Amino acid sequence: MPATLFDSPYYADQFSTPAMREIFSDMGRFQSWLDFEAALARAEASCDVIPSEAAEAITAAATTDNLDPAAMRVMFEKVGFAIVPLVKQLTAACPDHAARYVHWGATTQDALDTGLVLQMRTGLALIEAELDGVISALVKLSADHRNTPMAGRTFQQHAVPITFGYKSAGWLDEALRHRAKLPEIKDRAFAVQFGGAVGTLAPLGDKGTAVRAALARELDLRDPDITWHTGRDGLGEMIFWLGQVGGLLGRIGTEVAMLMRSEVSEVREPYVPGRGASSAMPQKRNPIACPQIIAIANRLRALVPQMMESQIQEHERGISAMPVEWMVIPEAFLLASGALMQARPMLEGLDVDVANMRRNLDMGGGLIMSEAVMSGLAPILGRGTAHEVVTGAAAAAIDSGRHLRDALLENETVTAQFDIETIDRLLEPGNYTGSCGVMVDAVLNRAKTQGFTA
């Protein structure tokens, strides 16, 4: 019976995608190992290490149709090494003239590591596509709401006005940075692993590095300068990147959930009849995507330090580091796929309530504009006097429950220098968003250079 959320037919699609689960399933894993074995045979044939006829036969046999997973599991439990049962069954599926050349010069870790890299590469292509979708959604939100004023908040309290486009462009800015890191991360992580017992390629004599280079070409992976059996930084960097992407999505999910609060109600997840309904409270429209995104972000961050443990290894092959990776890496990819699956449609259909943003700006009786008024008065009154005047007016407004405008109009120092129109202009939130628009444009321009347009 399914025991984890990833295995559960009921929960799985809330926290990961079917496509990603297929990549990291047992059959996906077995096929990645078979792809390594077939590519190795072809590489060795191209370097005259084994006959070309043998390579052709091994390639033809390297399909999961020739595997008996149940028998593999029985043998795995006996021998303790995952590749041995696969090599045995692949060998049995090959004709005699080819069987002797299966896994020639390789070691278990070569197949495990290269297979894992192939899975990661396929999985990352899915992640990349979904991240691009998130970026496109953020581009549209930022462009559409470049000038939509809303309350900026610090310590969860009104601070000064911003625009919603400025908020979403902040998310976009980070997403673009993560996207820009990918080419170098992929280059470092997606390297072929082939070194034999301790990485020296000794069984291949003077053809070792030539075979490795040919293997890298066969699989379209980087040919490393040296065997990386115990050098796990490339894989670790990839998981750290997934953790960062999850962190961004978690931040967005937290913000959306906070802005969905009844007292705020400035944005809402896309409306689907019945979605977010409470079993007890018919009026409720709860966040549904946000809780999953936030939970996934928490779990992804927890996986990063676990992955870093694999950097500590003994001698030429560690004792326990690889099993940690076998647990951490698939889970990280599954979780990241789940977070993006939840975040993309949420952002594409986000309900932005411009009217409520304005209502919330006005609800404090103009107090959110205190800094704006002070900044407007300071060039004439001096900063110290302006601060004292606005502080006094704000206190009077709070004590009497009136609007800041009324308190300012009662202050002779203010009315002696400023007419009502000037005061009203200083109190208008849309006039005090600073360089929000300029910064939004800068982020959108960078997005455009990366191929993303509104």
C-alpha positions as CSV (number, residue, x, y, z in Angstrom):
1,M,0.0,0.0,0.0
2,P,1.2,3.6,-0.6
3,A,2.9,5.0,2.4
4,T,4.1,8.5,1.4
5,L,2.3,11.4,-0.2
6,F,4.2,10.9,-3.4
7,D,3.0,7.3,-3.7
8,S,-0.6,8.1,-2.6
9,P,-3.1,8.2,-5.5
10,Y,-5.1,10.5,-3.3
11,Y,-2.4,13.1,-2.4
12,A,0.3,12.7,-5.0
13,D,-0.9,15.3,-7.5
14,Q,-1.0,17.9,-4.7
15,F,2.7,17.7,-4.1
16,S,4.3,16.5,-7.3
17,T,3.5,15.9,-11.0
18,P,2.8,12.6,-12.7
19,A,5.6,13.4,-15.3
20,M,8.2,14.0,-12.6
21,R,7.1,10.9,-10.7
22,E,7.6,8.8,-13.9
23,I,11.1,10.1,-14.4
24,F,12.1,9.1,-10.8
25,S,10.1,5.9,-10.7
26,D,11.8,2.5,-10.6
27,M,11.3,2.0,-14.4
28,G,12.6,5.5,-15.1
29,R,15.6,4.8,-12.9
30,F,16.2,1.4,-14.6
31,Q,16.0,3.0,-18.1
32,S,18.6,5.6,-17.1
33,W,20.9,2.8,-16.1
34,L,20.3,1.0,-19.3
35,D,20.9,4.1,-21.3
36,F,24.3,4.4,-19.6
37,E,25.2,0.7,-20.4
38,A,24.1,1.1,-24.0
39,A,26.0,4.4,-24.5
40,L,29.1,2.9,-22.8
41,A,29.1,0.0,-25.2
42,R,28.8,2.3,-28.2
43,A,31.6,4.6,-26.8
44,E,33.9,1.6,-26.3
45,A,33.1,0.3,-29.8
46,S,34.0,3.7,-31.3
47,C,37.4,3.5,-29.5
48,D,38.0,-0.1,-30.6
49,V,37.7,-1.5,-27.1
50,I,34.8,-3.8,-27.9
51,P,33.4,-5.1,-31.2
52,S,30.8,-2.8,-32.9
53,E,28.5,-5.8,-33.2
54,A,28.5,-6.3,-29.5
55,A,27.7,-2.6,-28.9
56,E,24.8,-2.9,-31.3
57,A,23.4,-6.0,-29.6
58,I,23.8,-4.4,-26.1
59,T,22.0,-1.2,-27.3
60,A,19.1,-3.3,-28.7
61,A,18.8,-5.3,-25.5
62,A,19.0,-2.2,-23.2
63,T,15.2,-1.8,-22.7
64,T,13.1,-2.3,-19.6
65,D,11.1,-4.8,-21.6
66,N,14.0,-7.2,-20.9
67,L,13.9,-6.7,-17.2
68,D,12.1,-8.6,-14.5
69,P,11.8,-6.1,-11.6
70,A,10.6,-8.7,-9.1
71,A,13.6,-10.9,-9.8
72,M,15.9,-7.9,-9.6
73,R,14.5,-7.0,-6.2
74,V,15.1,-10.4,-4.9
75,M,18.7,-10.3,-6.1
76,F,19.2,-6.8,-4.8
77,E,18.2,-7.8,-1.3
78,K,20.8,-10.6,-1.5
79,V,23.8,-8.7,-3.0
80,G,23.1,-5.2,-1.7
81,F,24.2,-3.4,-4.9
82,A,21.5,-2.0,-7.1
83,I,23.2,-2.3,-10.5
84,V,24.3,-5.9,-10.2
85,P,20.8,-7.3,-10.8
86,L,20.3,-5.1,-13.8
87,V,23.7,-6.0,-15.3
88,K,22.9,-9.6,-14.9
89,Q,19.6,-9.4,-16.6
90,L,20.9,-7.2,-19.4
91,T,23.7,-9.7,-19.9
92,A,21.2,-12.5,-20.1
93,A,19.2,-10.5,-22.8
94,C,22.3,-10.2,-25.0
95,P,23.6,-12.8,-27.5
96,D,26.7,-14.7,-26.4
97,H,29.0,-12.6,-28.6
98,A,27.9,-9.4,-26.8
99,A,27.1,-10.6,-23.3
100,R,30.7,-10.7,-22.3
101,Y,31.1,-6.9,-23.0
102,V,28.2,-5.6,-20.9
103,H,29.4,-3.1,-18.2
104,W,33.0,-3.4,-19.6
105,G,35.4,-1.4,-17.4
106,A,32.6,0.2,-15.4
107,T,31.7,0.1,-11.7
108,T,28.3,0.3,-10.0
109,Q,28.7,4.0,-9.1
110,D,29.4,4.9,-12.7
111,A,26.0,3.6,-13.8
112,L,24.2,5.0,-10.7
113,D,25.7,8.4,-11.0
114,T,25.3,8.8,-14.7
115,G,21.8,7.4,-14.6
116,L,20.9,9.9,-11.8
117,V,22.4,12.8,-13.9
118,L,20.2,11.7,-16.9
119,Q,17.1,11.7,-14.7
120,M,18.0,15.1,-13.3
121,R,18.5,16.5,-16.7
122,T,15.1,15.2,-17.9
123,G,13.5,16.4,-14.7
124,L,15.1,19.8,-14.9
125,A,13.7,20.3,-18.4
126,L,10.2,20.1,-16.9
127,I,11.2,22.4,-14.0
128,E,12.6,24.9,-16.5
129,A,9.4,25.0,-18.6
130,E,7.2,25.5,-15.5
131,L,9.5,28.2,-14.1
132,D,9.3,30.0,-17.5
133,G,5.5,29.9,-17.1
134,V,5.8,31.4,-13.7
135,I,8.1,34.1,-15.1
136,S,5.7,34.9,-17.9
137,A,2.8,35.2,-15.4
138,L,4.9,37.6,-13.2
139,V,5.8,39.7,-16.3
140,K,2.1,40.2,-17.1
141,L,1.2,41.0,-13.5
142,S,4.1,43.5,-13.2
143,A,3.2,45.2,-16.5
144,D,-0.5,45.3,-15.8
145,H,-0.1,46.7,-12.3
146,R,2.9,48.9,-12.8
147,N,0.9,51.9,-11.5
148,T,-1.7,50.2,-9.3
149,P,-1.2,51.8,-5.8
150,M,-1.4,49.6,-2.7
151,A,-0.3,49.8,0.9
152,G,3.3,48.9,1.5
153,R,3.7,47.1,4.8
154,T,6.5,46.6,7.2
155,F,6.2,44.4,10.3
156,Q,2.7,43.6,8.9
157,Q,1.6,47.3,9.3
158,H,0.9,50.1,6.9
159,A,4.2,51.8,6.0
160,V,4.0,53.9,2.8
161,P,2.4,53.3,-0.6
162,I,3.9,51.0,-3.3
163,T,2.4,49.6,-6.4
164,F,1.3,46.0,-6.9
165,G,3.5,45.9,-10.0
166,Y,6.5,46.8,-7.8
167,K,5.7,43.9,-5.5
168,S,5.3,41.3,-8.3
169,A,8.3,42.7,-10.1
170,G,10.3,41.9,-6.9
171,W,9.3,38.3,-7.3
172,L,10.0,38.5,-11.0
173,D,13.5,39.9,-10.4
174,E,14.4,37.0,-8.2
175,A,12.9,34.4,-10.6
176,L,15.0,35.9,-13.4
177,R,18.1,35.6,-11.3
178,H,17.4,31.9,-10.6
179,R,16.7,31.4,-14.3
180,A,20.0,33.0,-15.3
181,K,22.0,30.7,-13.0
182,L,20.8,27.6,-14.8
183,P,23.2,27.3,-17.7
184,E,26.3,27.2,-15.5
185,I,24.6,25.0,-12.9
186,K,23.6,22.5,-15.6
187,D,27.1,22.5,-17.0
188,R,28.6,21.7,-13.6
189,A,26.0,19.1,-12.6
190,F,25.4,17.3,-15.8
191,A,28.8,15.5,-16.2
192,V,29.2,11.9,-17.2
193,Q,30.5,9.5,-14.5
194,F,32.9,6.8,-15.7
195,G,36.0,5.8,-13.8
196,G,35.8,2.1,-12.9
197,A,36.6,0.8,-9.5
198,V,38.4,3.8,-7.9
199,G,38.1,6.2,-10.8
200,T,41.4,5.5,-12.6
201,L,39.9,3.8,-15.7
202,A,42.8,1.2,-15.4
203,P,40.9,-1.7,-17.2
204,L,40.9,0.4,-20.4
205,G,44.7,1.0,-20.5
206,D,45.6,4.1,-22.4
207,K,42.0,4.4,-23.9
208,G,40.3,5.3,-20.7
209,T,39.8,9.0,-21.1
210,A,39.0,8.6,-24.8
211,V,36.2,6.2,-23.9
212,R,34.9,8.6,-21.3
213,A,34.9,11.4,-23.8
214,A,33.1,9.3,-26.3
215,L,30.6,8.3,-23.6
216,A,30.0,11.9,-22.8
217,R,29.3,12.6,-26.5
218,E,26.9,9.7,-26.7
219,L,24.9,11.0,-23.7
220,D,25.4,14.7,-24.5
221,L,26.9,15.3,-21.1
222,R,30.1,17.2,-20.0
223,D,33.3,15.2,-20.1
224,P,34.9,16.0,-16.7
225,D,38.7,16.4,-16.3
226,I,38.7,13.8,-13.5
227,T,36.4,11.2,-12.0
228,W,34.1,12.8,-9.5
229,H,33.1,9.7,-7.5
230,T,33.5,11.7,-4.2
231,G,33.2,15.2,-5.7
232,R,29.5,15.9,-5.2
233,D,29.4,19.7,-5.4
234,G,27.7,19.8,-8.8
235,L,24.7,17.7,-7.6
236,G,24.6,19.7,-4.3
237,E,24.5,23.0,-6.2
238,M,21.5,21.7,-8.2
239,I,19.5,20.8,-5.1
240,F,20.4,24.2,-3.5
241,W,19.1,25.9,-6.7
242,L,15.8,23.9,-6.3
243,G,15.7,25.0,-2.7
244,Q,16.1,28.6,-3.7
245,V,13.3,28.4,-6.3
246,G,11.1,26.7,-3.7
247,G,12.0,29.6,-1.3
248,L,10.8,32.2,-3.8
249,L,7.6,30.3,-4.5
250,G,7.1,29.9,-0.7
251,R,7.5,33.7,-0.3
252,I,5.0,34.3,-3.0
253,G,2.6,31.8,-1.5
254,T,2.9,33.4,1.9
255,E,2.3,36.9,0.5
256,V,-0.8,35.8,-1.5
257,A,-2.2,34.0,1.5
258,M,-1.7,37.1,3.7
259,L,-3.3,39.4,1.2
260,M,-6.3,37.0,0.9
261,R,-7.2,37.6,4.6
262,S,-10.7,38.9,5.0
263,E,-9.4,42.1,6.6
264,V,-7.2,42.7,3.6
265,S,-8.7,41.0,0.6
266,E,-6.4,42.5,-2.0
267,V,-5.7,39.4,-4.1
268,R,-7.3,36.0,-4.3
269,E,-6.4,32.7,-5.8
270,P,-8.3,32.1,-9.1
271,Y,-11.9,31.3,-8.6
272,V,-13.1,27.8,-9.3
273,P,-16.6,26.8,-8.1
274,G,-16.3,24.9,-4.9
275,R,-12.5,25.3,-4.6
276,G,-11.5,26.6,-1.2
277,A,-14.9,25.9,0.3
278,S,-15.1,25.1,4.0
279,S,-17.0,22.0,5.2
280,A,-18.5,24.1,8.0
281,M,-18.5,27.7,6.8
282,P,-20.2,28.2,3.4
283,Q,-19.0,31.8,3.0
284,K,-15.3,30.9,3.0
285,R,-12.9,31.0,0.0
286,N,-9.7,29.6,1.5
287,P,-6.3,29.6,-0.1
288,I,-5.7,26.1,-1.6
289,A,-2.5,26.4,-3.6
290,C,-0.7,28.6,-1.1
291,P,-0.6,26.0,1.8
292,Q,0.9,23.4,-0.5
293,I,3.5,25.8,-1.9
294,I,4.5,27.0,1.5
295,A,4.8,23.5,2.9
296,I,6.8,22.3,-0.1
297,A,9.1,25.3,0.3
298,N,9.7,24.4,3.9
299,R,10.5,20.8,3.0
300,L,12.8,21.8,0.1
301,R,14.9,24.0,2.3
302,A,15.3,21.1,4.8
303,L,16.7,18.9,2.0
304,V,19.5,21.3,1.1
305,P,21.6,20.7,4.3
306,Q,21.0,16.9,3.9
307,M,22.3,17.0,0.4
308,M,25.4,18.9,1.6
309,E,26.2,15.9,3.8
310,S,27.1,13.9,0.7
311,Q,30.1,16.2,0.2
312,I,31.8,14.5,3.1
313,Q,33.1,11.2,1.8
314,E,35.8,8.7,2.7
315,H,38.7,7.8,0.4
316,E,37.7,7.0,-3.2
317,R,34.1,6.1,-2.5
318,G,32.1,7.0,0.6
319,I,30.2,4.6,2.8
320,S,26.7,6.2,3.1
321,A,26.7,9.4,1.0
322,M,25.2,8.0,-2.1
323,P,22.1,6.5,-0.4
324,V,21.4,9.9,1.1
325,E,21.4,11.4,-2.4
326,W,19.1,8.6,-3.6
327,M,16.6,9.8,-1.1
328,V,17.1,13.5,-1.3
329,I,17.5,14.2,-5.1
330,P,14.3,12.6,-6.3
331,E,12.3,14.1,-3.5
332,A,13.7,17.6,-4.3
333,F,12.7,17.3,-7.9
334,L,9.2,15.9,-7.0
335,L,8.6,18.7,-4.6
336,A,9.9,21.4,-6.9
337,S,7.5,20.1,-9.6
338,G,4.7,20.3,-7.2
339,A,5.4,23.8,-6.1
340,L,5.6,25.0,-9.6
341,M,2.4,23.1,-10.6
342,Q,0.5,24.9,-7.9
343,A,2.2,28.4,-8.4
344,R,1.9,28.8,-12.1
345,P,-1.9,28.6,-12.5
346,M,-2.3,30.6,-9.3
347,L,-0.2,33.5,-10.7
348,E,-1.7,33.2,-14.2
349,G,-5.2,33.6,-12.9
350,L,-4.5,35.8,-9.8
351,D,-7.5,37.9,-8.9
352,V,-6.1,41.4,-8.1
353,D,-8.7,43.6,-6.3
354,V,-7.7,47.1,-7.2
355,A,-10.7,48.6,-5.5
356,N,-9.8,46.9,-2.2
357,M,-6.2,48.0,-2.5
358,R,-7.5,51.6,-2.7
359,R,-9.9,51.0,0.2
360,N,-7.1,49.8,2.4
361,L,-4.9,52.8,1.5
362,D,-7.7,55.1,2.6
363,M,-8.7,53.1,5.7
364,G,-6.1,54.7,8.0
365,G,-7.4,58.2,7.6
366,G,-4.4,59.4,5.5
367,L,-1.9,58.3,8.1
368,I,-0.1,56.1,5.6
369,M,0.8,59.4,3.8
370,S,2.6,60.9,6.8
371,E,6.0,60.5,5.3
372,A,4.8,61.9,2.0
373,V,3.4,65.0,3.7
374,M,6.6,65.4,5.7
375,S,8.7,65.1,2.5
376,G,6.6,67.8,0.8
377,L,6.8,70.2,3.7
378,A,10.5,69.8,4.5
379,P,11.9,71.8,1.6
380,I,10.1,74.9,2.9
381,L,9.8,74.3,6.6
382,G,13.0,72.3,7.1
383,R,13.1,68.6,7.9
384,G,13.0,69.0,11.7
385,T,10.0,71.4,11.7
386,A,8.2,69.3,9.1
387,H,8.7,66.2,11.1
388,E,7.4,67.9,14.3
389,V,4.4,69.3,12.4
390,V,3.3,66.1,10.8
391,T,3.9,64.1,14.0
392,G,1.7,66.5,15.9
393,A,-1.0,66.4,13.2
394,A,-0.9,62.6,13.0
395,A,-1.3,62.3,16.8
396,A,-4.2,64.7,16.8
397,A,-5.8,62.8,14.0
398,I,-5.4,59.5,15.9
399,D,-6.7,61.0,19.1
400,S,-9.8,62.5,17.5
401,G,-10.5,59.8,15.0
402,R,-10.3,62.2,12.1
403,H,-8.5,62.3,8.8
404,L,-4.9,63.5,8.7
405,R,-6.1,66.2,6.2
406,D,-8.3,67.8,8.8
407,A,-5.5,67.9,11.4
408,L,-3.2,69.5,8.8
409,L,-5.7,72.1,7.8
410,E,-5.9,73.2,11.5
411,N,-2.2,73.8,11.7
412,E,-1.4,77.4,11.0
413,T,2.2,76.6,10.1
414,V,1.0,74.4,7.3
415,T,-1.8,76.6,6.1
416,A,0.5,79.6,6.0
417,Q,2.6,77.9,3.4
418,F,0.4,75.5,1.6
419,D,-3.0,75.7,0.0
420,I,-5.6,72.9,0.1
421,E,-4.8,71.7,-3.4
422,T,-1.2,71.2,-2.4
423,I,-2.1,69.3,0.8
424,D,-4.5,67.1,-1.1
425,R,-1.8,66.4,-3.7
426,L,0.6,65.3,-0.9
427,L,-2.1,63.0,0.6
428,E,-2.8,61.2,-2.7
429,P,-1.1,57.7,-2.5
430,G,-0.6,57.5,-6.3
431,N,1.6,60.5,-6.1
432,Y,4.0,58.9,-3.6
433,T,5.2,55.6,-5.1
434,G,8.6,57.0,-5.8
435,S,10.6,55.0,-8.4
436,C,8.3,52.0,-8.3
437,G,7.5,52.4,-12.0
438,V,11.1,52.9,-13.1
439,M,12.2,49.8,-11.2
440,V,9.4,47.8,-12.6
441,D,10.4,48.9,-16.1
442,A,14.0,47.9,-15.4
443,V,13.0,44.4,-14.4
444,L,10.6,44.0,-17.3
445,N,13.4,45.1,-19.7
446,R,15.7,42.5,-18.3
447,A,12.9,39.9,-18.7
448,K,12.6,41.0,-22.3
449,T,16.3,40.4,-22.9
450,Q,15.7,36.8,-21.6
451,G,12.8,36.3,-24.0
452,F,9.9,37.1,-21.7
453,T,7.4,39.8,-22.8
454,A,4.0,40.9,-21.4
